[in-house]
Amino acid sequence: MLDNINPVEVEMCSDVIDGIIELSVTKDGDGLLMDFEHHGIKNTMDDSAAIDIFSYSIAVHEEKNYE
C-alpha cells in the first residue's frame, strides 16, 4: 500500500503519440521515489538515497466500436 504518499497529483504532460502518453505524478510538488527492492514506488518521501521518478509512460489505445 502507498498510504504514506497518497493523495498524489497526476498531470498529463503530452498528447497520445504512437499509443503512449507521458504523465507526471507528484506529492506536494515532489516526484515520487523508485523502490528497486519491490519493483515499484516507495511508500515514503523521506529517503535521500532514493531515485526520483521523473515521468511515467503509459500505453493507451482507442476504444473500437464494432457496430
N, CA, C and O atoms as a MOPAC input file, in Angstrom:
PM7 MOZYME 1SCF
protein

 N      0.84000 1    -1.18700 1     0.00000 1
 C      0.00000 1     0.00000 1     0.00000 1
 C      0.88200 1     1.24600 1     0.00000 1
 O      2.00800 1     1.24100 1     0.49700 1
 N      0.34500 1     2.28300 1    -0.55900 1
 C      1.07600 1     3.54500 1    -0.64400 1
 C      0.38800 1     4.62900 1     0.18000 1
 O      0.31600 1     5.78300 1    -0.24400 1
 N     -0.11600 1     4.26200 1     1.35100 1
 C     -0.88700 1     5.19100 1     2.15700 1
 C     -0.07700 1     6.36700 1     2.69500 1
 O     -0.66200 1     7.39300 1     3.04100 1
 N      1.24400 1     6.25300 1     2.77700 1
 C      2.06200 1     7.36300 1     3.26800 1
 C      2.27300 1     8.46000 1     2.22900 1
 O      2.64000 1     9.58000 1     2.58600 1
 N      2.04900 1     8.15900 1     0.95900 1
 C      2.26800 1     9.17800 1    -0.07300 1
 C      0.97600 1     9.67500 1    -0.71000 1
 O      0.99100 1    10.67500 1    -1.42700 1
 N     -0.12900 1     9.00200 1    -0.46600 1
 C     -1.40700 1     9.43500 1    -1.04800 1
 C     -2.00500 1    10.57700 1    -0.24500 1
 O     -1.77700 1    10.63400 1     0.96400 1
 N     -2.75300 1    11.48400 1    -0.84500 1
 C     -3.08200 1    11.53000 1    -2.26900 1
 C     -1.94500 1    12.14500 1    -3.08200 1
 O     -1.10400 1    12.86700 1    -2.54700 1
 N     -1.93300 1    11.85000 1    -4.37300 1
 C     -0.93800 1    12.38500 1    -5.29600 1
 C     -1.64200 1    13.21700 1    -6.36900 1
 O     -2.85800 1    13.13600 1    -6.54000 1
 N     -0.86500 1    14.00400 1    -7.07400 1
 C     -1.37800 1    14.79600 1    -8.18800 1
 C     -0.85900 1    14.18800 1    -9.48800 1
 O      0.33400 1    13.91700 1    -9.62500 1
 N     -1.77400 1    13.97600 1   -10.44500 1
 C     -1.40700 1    13.40200 1   -11.74000 1
 C     -1.60600 1    14.46800 1   -12.81200 1
 O     -2.67000 1    15.08100 1   -12.90000 1
 N     -0.57800 1    14.68400 1   -13.62100 1
 C     -0.64600 1    15.67800 1   -14.69400 1
 C     -0.28800 1    15.00500 1   -16.01300 1
 O      0.72900 1    14.31600 1   -16.10700 1
 N     -1.12300 1    15.20300 1   -17.03000 1
 C     -0.80300 1    14.70300 1   -18.36900 1
 C      0.18000 1    15.67800 1   -19.00100 1
 O     -0.09300 1    16.87500 1   -19.09600 1
 N      1.33100 1    15.15700 1   -19.43400 1
 C      2.40300 1    16.00600 1   -19.95600 1
 C      2.52000 1    15.96300 1   -21.47300 1
 O      3.31900 1    16.70000 1   -22.05100 1
 N      1.74100 1    15.12000 1   -22.12200 1
 C      1.81700 1    15.02700 1   -23.57900 1
 C      0.48700 1    14.56200 1   -24.13300 1
 O     -0.38800 1    14.09300 1   -23.40600 1
 N      0.36100 1    14.70400 1   -25.44200 1
 C     -0.74900 1    14.07700 1   -26.15100 1
 C     -0.40500 1    12.59900 1   -26.32200 1
 O      0.71300 1    12.18100 1   -26.02400 1
 N     -1.35600 1    11.82000 1   -26.79800 1
 C     -1.07500 1    10.42800 1   -27.12500 1
 C     -0.27600 1    10.41100 1   -28.42100 1
 O     -0.75100 1    10.86700 1   -29.46200 1
 N      0.93800 1     9.88200 1   -28.34900 1
 C      1.82600 1     9.79700 1   -29.50900 1
 C      2.24000 1     8.33900 1   -29.65200 1
 O      2.88700 1     7.77400 1   -28.77000 1
 N      1.85800 1     7.73700 1   -30.77500 1
 C      2.14600 1     6.32300 1   -31.02400 1
 C      1.63800 1     5.43000 1   -29.89500 1
 O      2.28900 1     4.45200 1   -29.52900 1
 N      0.47200 1     5.77000 1   -29.34400 1
 C     -0.14700 1     4.94900 1   -28.30700 1
 C      0.42900 1     5.13000 1   -26.91600 1
 O      0.11000 1     4.35400 1   -26.01500 1
 N      1.27700 1     6.14200 1   -26.71600 1
 C      1.92600 1     6.39400 1   -25.42400 1
 C      1.60400 1     7.81400 1   -24.96200 1
 O      1.63000 1     8.75000 1   -25.76100 1
 N      1.30300 1     7.97200 1   -23.67900 1
 C      1.12200 1     9.29500 1   -23.08300 1
 C      2.07100 1     9.41700 1   -21.89600 1
 O      2.27600 1     8.45300 1   -21.15800 1
 N      2.64300 1    10.59600 1   -21.71600 1
 C      3.56800 1    10.81900 1   -20.61600 1
 C      2.83400 1    11.51900 1   -19.47400 1
 O      2.12300 1    12.50000 1   -19.69100 1
 N      3.01400 1    11.00400 1   -18.25100 1
 C      2.37300 1    11.55700 1   -17.06500 1
 C      3.41400 1    11.97000 1   -16.04100 1
 O      4.51200 1    11.41700 1   -15.99200 1
 N      3.05300 1    12.95000 1   -15.22300 1
 C      3.83900 1    13.32900 1   -14.05900 1
 C      2.97600 1    13.03200 1   -12.83400 1
 O      1.81200 1    13.42900 1   -12.78600 1
 N      3.53600 1    12.34100 1   -11.85100 1
 C      2.82700 1    12.03500 1   -10.61600 1
 C      3.65800 1    12.60300 1    -9.47100 1
 O      4.81300 1    12.21800 1    -9.28700 1
 N      3.06900 1    13.52100 1    -8.70000 1
 C      3.80600 1    14.18700 1    -7.63200 1
 C      3.01200 1    14.20400 1    -6.33200 1
 O      1.79200 1    14.03500 1    -6.32600 1
 N      3.72100 1    14.40900 1    -5.24600 1
 C      3.14300 1    14.59800 1    -3.91700 1
 C      3.65800 1    15.93500 1    -3.41200 1
 O      4.85100 1    16.09200 1    -3.15500 1
 N      2.75800 1    16.89200 1    -3.27200 1
 C      3.13300 1    18.23800 1    -2.81300 1
 C      4.24700 1    18.84100 1    -3.67000 1
 O      5.12300 1    19.53900 1    -3.16000 1
 N      4.20600 1    18.56400 1    -4.98100 1
 C      5.17000 1    19.13100 1    -5.91600 1
 C      6.45400 1    18.34100 1    -6.07400 1
 O      7.27800 1    18.67800 1    -6.92500 1
 N      6.64500 1    17.30200 1    -5.28100 1
 C      7.85900 1    16.48400 1    -5.37000 1
 C      7.56800 1    15.17900 1    -6.09900 1
 O      6.50600 1    14.58200 1    -5.92300 1
 N      8.52000 1    14.74200 1    -6.91800 1
 C      8.37200 1    13.47200 1    -7.61500 1
 C      8.41000 1    12.30100 1    -6.64400 1
 O      9.04800 1    12.37600 1    -5.59400 1
 N      7.73000 1    11.22900 1    -6.99500 1
 C      7.74800 1    10.02200 1    -6.17200 1
 C      9.09300 1     9.32900 1    -6.30700 1
 O      9.86800 1     9.64200 1    -7.21000 1
 N      9.37100 1     8.39700 1    -5.42000 1
 C     10.68600 1     7.76100 1    -5.36500 1
 C     10.61700 1     6.30100 1    -5.79600 1
 O      9.65800 1     5.59600 1    -5.48200 1
 N     11.63900 1     5.85700 1    -6.51500 1
 C     11.70900 1     4.49000 1    -7.01500 1
 C     12.11400 1     3.52700 1    -5.90500 1
 O     13.04000 1     3.79900 1    -5.14100 1
 N     11.41600 1     2.40800 1    -5.82400 1
 C     11.72800 1     1.33700 1    -4.87200 1
 C     12.21700 1     0.13500 1    -5.67600 1
 O     11.41100 1    -0.67200 1    -6.13900 1
 N     13.52500 1     0.01600 1    -5.84200 1
 C     14.10100 1    -1.05900 1    -6.65000 1
 C     13.90100 1    -2.42600 1    -5.99400 1
 O     13.74600 1    -3.42900 1    -6.69100 1
 N     13.90200 1    -2.47200 1    -4.66700 1
 C     13.74400 1    -3.74500 1    -3.96000 1
 C     12.39000 1    -4.39200 1    -4.24900 1
 O     12.30100 1    -5.60900 1    -4.41100 1
 N     11.33000 1    -3.56900 1    -4.31400 1
 C      9.97800 1    -4.09200 1    -4.53300 1
 C      9.45900 1    -3.81900 1    -5.94500 1
 O      8.29000 1    -4.07100 1    -6.23800 1
 N     10.32200 1    -3.30700 1    -6.81500 1
 C      9.97200 1    -3.03400 1    -8.21600 1
 C      8.74300 1    -2.13300 1    -8.31400 1
 O      7.78100 1    -2.46000 1    -9.01000 1
 N      8.77900 1    -1.01500 1    -7.62700 1
 C      7.64000 1    -0.09900 1    -7.65700 1
 C      7.99000 1     1.26200 1    -7.09200 1
 O      9.10100 1     1.76300 1    -7.26500 1
 N      7.01900 1     1.84800 1    -6.41300 1
 C      7.13700 1     3.18900 1    -5.84400 1
 C      7.31200 1     3.06900 1    -4.33900 1
 O      6.60600 1     2.30200 1    -3.68500 1
 N      8.26500 1     3.83800 1    -3.78500 1
 C      8.47100 1     3.83100 1    -2.33400 1
 C      7.26000 1     4.44200 1    -1.63100 1
 O      6.61600 1     5.34800 1    -2.15800 1
 N      6.96400 1     3.94000 1    -0.45200 1
 C      5.85400 1     4.43800 1     0.35200 1
 C      6.34600 1     5.50400 1     1.32900 1
 O      5.87400 1     5.58900 1     2.46200 1
 N      7.29400 1     6.30900 1     0.87700 1
 C      7.83300 1     7.40000 1     1.68300 1
 C      8.33400 1     8.49800 1     0.75100 1
 O      8.63900 1     8.25200 1    -0.41600 1
 N      8.41000 1     9.69400 1     1.28100 1
 C      9.00500 1    10.80900 1     0.53800 1
 C     10.32500 1    11.22600 1     1.19400 1
 O     10.93600 1    12.21400 1     0.78700 1
 N     10.76300 1    10.47100 1     2.20900 1
 C     11.92400 1    10.83900 1     3.02100 1
 C     13.05300 1     9.82800 1     2.90800 1
 O     13.42100 1     9.20500 1     3.90400 1
 N     13.60600 1     9.65500 1     1.72700 1
 C     14.74400 1     8.76300 1     1.52600 1
 C     15.72900 1     9.48200 1     0.61200 1
 O     15.57600 1     9.47900 1    -0.61000 1
 N     16.73600 1    10.09200 1     1.21500 1
 C     17.67900 1    10.91600 1     0.43700 1
 C     18.50900 1    10.10200 1    -0.54800 1
 O     19.09000 1    10.67300 1    -1.47100 1
 N     18.57800 1     8.78500 1    -0.37700 1
 C     19.34500 1     7.93900 1    -1.28500 1
 C     18.51000 1     7.41300 1    -2.44900 1
 O     19.06000 1     6.85500 1    -3.39900 1
 N     17.19000 1     7.58400 1    -2.38700 1
 C     16.30000 1     7.05700 1    -3.43000 1
 C     16.34800 1     7.91400 1    -4.68200 1
 O     16.69200 1     9.09500 1    -4.63500 1
 N     15.99800 1     7.29700 1    -5.80300 1
 C     15.98600 1     7.98200 1    -7.09400 1
 C     14.58900 1     8.52000 1    -7.37900 1
 O     13.59300 1     7.80800 1    -7.25000 1
 N     14.53800 1     9.79200 1    -7.76900 1
 C     13.28700 1    10.45600 1    -8.12100 1
 C     12.77400 1     9.93400 1    -9.46300 1
 O     13.54500 1     9.78600 1   -10.41100 1
 N     11.47900 1     9.65600 1    -9.53900 1
 C     10.86800 1     9.22800 1   -10.80100 1
 C     10.45300 1    10.48400 1   -11.55200 1
 O      9.58900 1    11.22700 1   -11.08600 1
 N     11.05800 1    10.73000 1   -12.70600 1
 C     10.82600 1    11.95600 1   -13.46400 1
 C      9.47000 1    11.95300 1   -14.15000 1
 O      8.73300 1    12.93600 1   -14.06700 1
 N      9.13200 1    10.86400 1   -14.82300 1
 C      7.84600 1    10.79400 1   -15.50600 1
 C      7.46500 1     9.33800 1   -15.73000 1
 O      8.27900 1     8.42900 1   -15.56800 1
 N      6.23000 1     9.14500 1   -16.10100 1
 C      5.68400 1     7.81800 1   -16.34600 1
 C      5.18300 1     7.77100 1   -17.77800 1
 O      4.54100 1     8.71700 1   -18.23500 1
 N      5.45700 1     6.70300 1   -18.48900 1
 C      4.93800 1     6.49900 1   -19.83900 1
 C      3.87600 1     5.41600 1   -19.76500 1
 O      4.14700 1     4.29900 1   -19.32400 1
 N      2.67100 1     5.74800 1   -20.19600 1
 C      1.53900 1     4.84600 1   -20.11400 1
 C      1.06600 1     4.51500 1   -21.53000 1
 O      0.84700 1     5.41300 1   -22.34200 1
 N      0.91000 1     3.22400 1   -21.82000 1
 C      0.37400 1     2.80500 1   -23.11900 1
 C     -1.14700 1     2.93500 1   -23.08000 1
 O     -1.79900 1     2.47200 1   -22.14400 1
 N     -1.69100 1     3.56100 1   -24.09600 1
 C     -3.14300 1     3.73200 1   -24.20400 1
 C     -3.59800 1     3.30100 1   -25.59800 1
 O     -2.79600 1     3.20900 1   -26.52800 1
 N     -4.88900 1     3.04100 1   -25.72100 1
 C     -5.42700 1     2.71000 1   -27.01600 1
 C     -6.85800 1     3.24100 1   -27.10700 1
 O     -7.53000 1     3.44600 1   -26.09600 1
 N     -7.29200 1     3.45000 1   -28.31100 1
 C     -8.65300 1     3.92200 1   -28.53100 1
 C     -9.61800 1     2.76000 1   -28.44600 1
 O     -9.31600 1     1.64400 1   -28.86900 1
 N    -10.78400 1     3.04300 1   -27.89200 1
 C    -11.81700 1     2.01400 1   -27.83900 1
 C    -12.43500 1     1.86600 1   -29.22500 1
 O    -12.81200 1     2.85500 1   -29.85300 1
 N    -12.53400 1     0.63800 1   -29.69200 1
 C    -13.09700 1     0.38800 1   -31.02100 1
 C    -14.57200 1     0.06100 1   -30.91200 1
 O    -14.98900 1    -0.69400 1   -30.03400 1
 N    -15.35100 1     0.62800 1   -31.80100 1
 C    -16.78600 1     0.37500 1   -31.84300 1
 C    -17.07000 1    -0.47300 1   -33.08500 1
 O    -16.84900 1    -0.03100 1   -34.21300 1
 N    -17.55300 1    -1.67800 1   -32.86800 1
 C    -17.76000 1    -2.61300 1   -33.97400 1
 C    -19.20900 1    -2.67000 1   -34.43500 1
 O    -19.60200 1    -3.66000 1   -35.05300 1
 N    -20.00500 1    -1.67200 1   -34.16700 1
 C    -21.41000 1    -1.67500 1   -34.58800 1
 C    -21.55400 1    -1.39500 1   -36.05600 1
 O    -22.67200 1    -1.36200 1   -36.57000 1

